[in-house]
Structure formats: structure tokens, C-alpha cells
């Protein structure tokens, strides 16, 4: 049985779920998304990825800056929805909104709740060195990602996987999970289990101040931070190129083989140990795989070195 759905989402992560819901024959009567934001060189107001996808599908889009007013809440109720599906929408839903659809609101969250509630669950899972994560469909309540969990899917985090890589995998996995949850809901068979009181962690929004690489940390920690911050905002360090200090983003790295990392006495943390961009850390070393100079494009290490002569013994700040 098809459901009458209001979809609420904003970034790329939410787009596959919207497409799958429509593809499964559910009636999406309205899409809510964040208002257009200035973007590009001209800083022109630009609709969100979900906004653009909804327009391509011919679905009406609403972009309120808040849902707290009585007028906005009445407009939401007027959609007469069976359920609201929420995926990285970006606004707090007041209780009158949560209670308006007949079956309430269900949320797709990119973690295994209660671990990594909050704004940046994919980044934080990788930065913490987690070996596993997943997606969860949760029945929403007033707390921050505290509602009972209806369905989950687990995945292993690959050793060199970046936030960008994992984001794309979880977006597809989450879309499939949500349409299965809606199928169960349409049969009256979507149960939910309260989240455990223990194991709660919070995925705080990424602060750009976190992006500077601290080479004094152990290599595993440096590696996890580099891949957890890729592609945005991008972990960075300073390198002296052509006699001038320059900020360089490191978008991909790997733990250096033990033989390359065994003797880091050749230099203090941040020192290049060889001509393959192996960098000494507080313990062990990482090998830089993909880098980006300011204003340039992302390059593999060998291509980067053609334009930036960095010899063994050089220090990255």
C-alpha cells in the first residue's frame, strides 16, 4: 500500500532516499528543504540538492526558515500526510510538526544509534577510528536523535575509506532501508525499540579549527583524522614550496608500512622520511596519497611532487 508522504531533507545524502520513495510508488505530496544559500563565485542563491531533485520530479518544494510559527505548522498539517520522512533536514522539528502526520515522523540517521547522535556522524565515526557504522531508521521524538529505532543496517568501515566514500555508501544503503521501513509501516508492522541508555556519543559539527594536522599524534590517529575530514573541510598542513610556506590539504593517506615507519628518529614529527611523501608522526608514519594546493585541483602524490619539490628531511608544519 502506498503512503502519503512529506519528505524533509537538504543535502546530497538525502537525495537517494527521496528518489527511492518516489520510485516505490509512494505519493510525496511536498518536500521541505533548507532555503537556497549563496554559492559559487557569484554567490547566487542556490537551491539545495534535495530542492533540485524534487523540482525535477515535479514535487512542490517549501523552504521555511523555521517551523515554529502557528501558520507554518498549520500549512504542514494541511498536507494530510500519513508520515513525514526526515533525512538530514537541518531544522529542529517542533512537537506539533512531529505529531501532525498520522504515523508521525521517521528519520534516517547515518550511524548505529545511540552512537554518534548529532550533526556529523560519518565524520566522527571515521575520526574516532571506528571499525563499523551503519544507518538507522528511527521514530522521531523531541530529543536530539533519541527516538526508538525501528531498523538498522551495519557496514564495516574500510581501512583507508574517507568520509566522502562512506557518505556515498551509506546514502544508498539508507535509501534502501527507508523504503523497507515504509513498506513495513504501510502494513502496520513497523515496530521500534528504545535506544540503549549506555553507549551514547555525540557527533558535534565539524569545526574548521580541527582540520590542521598535528603530526605529534600517533600515525593511526593522524590517518583517521585525515580521512575523516576528507573531502570537507579537508585536513591540512603547511609545506615550504618554492621558498614560501603554503597550505596544502591532504585528502587521502594510508598508514606507512612498518619498514618505512620503523625508524622515525631520522626526523621529528612532520618530517618527510622518503621521496614518496611518508611523514613521521609521534609514533609511526603515514604516507600521503592525494593532496591539493590552495586554488589547485586534487593530485595523486606523484603528480603533486612534480610541481612541488619536497625532498626527504623537509618538514611539514
Buried (B, 14 or more C-beta within 10 A) or exposed (E): EEBBBBBBBBBBBBBBBBBBBBEBEBEBBBBBBBEEEEEEEEEEEBBBBBBBBBEEEEBEBBBBEEBBEEEBBEBBBEBEBBBBBBBBBBBEBBEBBBEBBEBBBBBBBBBBBBBBBBBBBBBBBBBBEBEEBBBBBBBBBEEEBBBBBBBBBEBEBEEBBBBBBBBBBBBEBBBBBBBBBBBBBBEEEBEBEEBEEEEBBBBEEBEEEBBEBBBBBBBBBBBBBBBBBBBBBBBBBBBBBEEEEEBBBBBBBBBBEEEBBEEBEEBEBBBBBBEBBBBBBBBBBBBBBBBBBEEEEBBEBEEBBEEBEBEBEBBBE
